Structures are given as C-alpha cells and as structure tokens.
Amino acid sequence: MNLPKGIESILIDKETIESKVTELANIIDNNYKDIETPLVVIGLLKGSFIFMSDLVKQMQTPLQVDFMIASSYGDSMENTEVSIIKDIETHISGRHVLIVEDIIDTGITLTKIENILSNRNPKSMKICTLLNKPSRRTSEVNIDFNGFDIDDHFVGGMGLDYAQKYRNLPYIGVVKNEKL
C-alpha cells in the first residue's frame, strides 16, 4: 500500500479498527440495555465524526446524536481556557450521556467539557474514545470505553488530522516527524 506523503507508517489498520468499533458498540449496548430514554451521544468535533459515525451505526441502543466544538487556549497547561464554539442543542438533564472522542491525550479539554456538561444534570455521563495516550495525561480522565492505548505518536486518520490533512484515511497512521 502506498502511504500518503506525510504518513510514515500504519499504526492501526482498518480491519483492526472495524473490529474494535464493533466490540465497543456491543459493550456500550450492553451497558445501556435497560435505559428508558434514548442515549444522548455527543461527538466532540472535528476529530470524532468518523469514529462516532461508525460506532453509532453498529449500536442497537436507541440514541440521539449531538455535537460540540471546543477550543482550548492559554499560556500554560494549568491555565488552559476552554471556549465552546458550538454547544449541544439537546437538553441532557436526567438523560444518559455518552461523550465520544477521537483521541484523549492531556485530558485538559475533556475534563473541562465534562464539568460543563455535568452542570446540566445528566443522569449519567460516560466517555468513549478511539485512541488514548496515557503518557501525555496531565488531567485525570475516567475513560469508560477505550479503543486503543497508543504511545506518544502524532497520528492521523479516522477523523484525526494534521493541519486538516489525513482525516479521511481509513486507518490510523503515524505522521512523519519532519512534518511537525
């Protein structure tokens, strides 16, 4: 297979991802099998859209989807501010919520989003991620449904990008160092 110019190698191939997405969907379905109202699945854009689409297509649980866009900025890791660019439109009070992420590294933005959404009184809130980089974690995050733990590589594919490139790759590729 010819890799795109900026991709050095395939970290997780398409078939492995597809198998993991099916496995996660089954686990999530089992977790929510007795809920009375549709599960609210919130994708954090832009990166989660492909993973979330593949995930919800595999799920049998009645659900509703919504999206949120957050921007992080600040002059240090401790003082990072999170700005909501696009908020969810769904009222989540008393509802079960599943936050879907493409990748969790430091955990700072996700922790702040969790705090924002918790203030809206969901019945429960869980996190599902395709990729987890525990070596980069600076904020404690409880991941309920985890696809893959990866080392500290910069990756693209399955919605993840480098400078808006590689989102459409059907696998997770390692971005070449000279591109960074």
MOQUI-V59154 format. One record per residue. SS is DSSP state (H for helix, E for strand, - for the rest). PHI is phi in whole degrees, -180 to 180 (NA if undefined). Layout:
((SS	PHI) (SS	PHI))
//
This chain:
((-	NA) (-	-84) (-	-86) (-	-58) (-	-49) (-	-90) (E	-102) (E	-85) (E	-163) (E	-91) (E	-87) (E	-136) (-	-79) (H	-56) (H	-65) (H	-66) (H	-65) (H	-58) (H	-63) (H	-67) (H	-62) (H	-63) (H	-61) (H	-62) (H	-59) (H	-65) (H	-65) (H	-65) (H	-56) (H	-62) (H	-65) (-	-108) (-	-63) (-	-108) (-	-74) (-	-96) (-	-117) (-	-57) (E	-66) (E	-96) (E	-102) (E	-110) (E	-93) (E	-93) (E	-87) (-	-95) (-	-61) (-	-83) (H	-62) (H	-73) (H	-59) (H	-63) (H	-59) (H	-62) (H	-66) (H	-68) (H	-66) (H	-89) (-	-83) (-	-103) (-	-63) (-	-58) (E	-149) (E	-132) (E	-110) (E	-151) (E	-136) (E	-138) (E	-121) (E	-122) (E	-123) (E	-107) (E	-155) (-	154) (-	-98) (-	-157) (-	-63) (-	-74) (-	-104) (-	-65) (E	-100) (E	-115) (E	-110) (E	-88) (E	-84) (E	-137) (-	-93) (-	-69) (-	-103) (-	-85) (-	-80) (-	-108) (-	-59) (-	75) (-	-110) (E	-83) (E	-123) (E	-121) (E	-90) (E	-112) (E	-120) (E	-80) (E	-151) (E	-118) (-	-113) (-	-68) (-	88) (H	-64) (H	-63) (H	-62) (H	-61) (H	-69) (H	-65) (H	-57) (H	-63) (H	-60) (H	-71) (H	-61) (-	-67) (-	-96) (-	60) (-	-69) (-	-66) (E	-152) (E	-143) (E	-128) (E	-121) (E	-125) (E	-133) (E	-74) (E	-126) (E	-130) (-	-112) (H	-62) (H	-68) (H	-100) (-	-65) (-	-120) (-	-128) (-	-69) (-	-132) (-	-96) (-	-92) (-	-86) (E	-135) (E	-117) (E	-74) (E	-140) (E	-86) (-	-128) (-	-73) (-	-79) (-	-105) (-	-89) (E	-125) (E	-142) (E	115) (-	55) (-	103) (E	-78) (-	-135) (E	-128) (-	51) (-	67) (E	-104) (-	79) (-	-56) (-	-84) (-	-67) (-	-84) (-	-137) (E	-100) (E	-114) (E	-85) (E	-77) (-	-61) (H	-58) (H	-66) (H	-78) (-	-85))
//
